[in-house]
Amino acid sequence: MTEDGRRRRGDGPHLWTPVFVAGLLLVTGVVIALDVTTGTAVRLFPLLIFLPAIVSGLGEVWQTVVASVWVVVVEVITGIHLRGETDDILLATGFTALFGVLSVLGCRYRVRREEEVHRLRSAAAALQRLIVRPLPLRTADVVVDGLYQPVEEDTMVGGDMYEVAPSRRGTRVLIADVQGKGLPAIGTALAVLGSFREAAYREETLTGVVAALENTVVRQNTFASMTGEPERLVTALVLDIGKEPGVEAVNCGHIAPYVIHDGDAHQANLGEAAVPLGLASLTQTPRRGVRFAFPPGATLLLCTDGVTEARDPDGAFYPLEERLRAWALDPPAGLARTLGADLREFTRAAPRDDIAVLTLRRTETSLRLFRPTS
């Protein structure tokens, strides 16, 4: 693995070569200059023995080797220049060489661990990308585009997901977020997606689809409790888009959709959200569908909390509705990608949570149903 490759990826600490060389020469020069000019009885140059250890925690193996060899050479030359005893020089050189070897071994172990962690993160992110289908997606009713960005920093590979499934009644859309991070969260996401793909076609009602998802999460949590894994809840928004101008939605603790139409943008009023999937047994209130307007020419925007909970360096939340209103008069062709770029500029940092954004527009075929015939 090259240093440039590690730096582009942002994987773990790195020591840029010019900085490494400059630091090596500067530290050595300062220490030697102090020894030569002050002439004190207590010499400082033996402290250079710690330089390879510092490099091993920040740089590559080859940099640690160079630092170790460099320090040994400097120790010998400085000892001879200061007319030290031969035995003392040999003893100091031996300790320096031994410490350098240990630093190289420590650096090699650290780099291998970083590579292993990176492979695991990349595998988890690749698996998550395979779980959700690439955008855009098209059915007879809607065209769905968007942005899907699983985060790979630290261990935060999460469980954001989406799916679009045609059914006998229209098109059913799911966007959801599994509590927690890592492979167990992805496992729950995979189970929920599989359940949705089946239930979306099988169930006559949208509440029936949500009930199937609830049962899936409960089964997952039951298995998790048997294996010592934490139980997880899932926030979800499920839509049913058919031939009517309205859309039915069941909101299970998720962010309500935004409607962009006629130069305005607002969040659809779905009332109070129901409990997330996996918690139905804790409430007596059944989940119910709510209808809201999705007129011809409008765009629906769905997202996960990686968007709404993103913050700038001062701690302010991303003003999603304000941004959508600013773009409503002239919505960009790639609205989700424009939003993603604006979000990165707003936070000025790598995302700390998964980001999923979907934009839905009716197809030309479905729009003909709303146009008056001459």
Beta strands, then each sheet from edge to edge (+ up, - down):
strand 1: 137-138
strand 2: 142-149
strand 3: 158-166
strand 4: 171-181
strand 5: 234-241
strand 6: 246-252
strand 7: 258-261
strand 8: 264-267
strand 9: 290-293
strand 10: 299-303
strand 11: 355-362
sheet 1: 1+ 2- 11+ 10- 7+ 8-
sheet 2: 3+ 4- 5+ 6- 9+
end
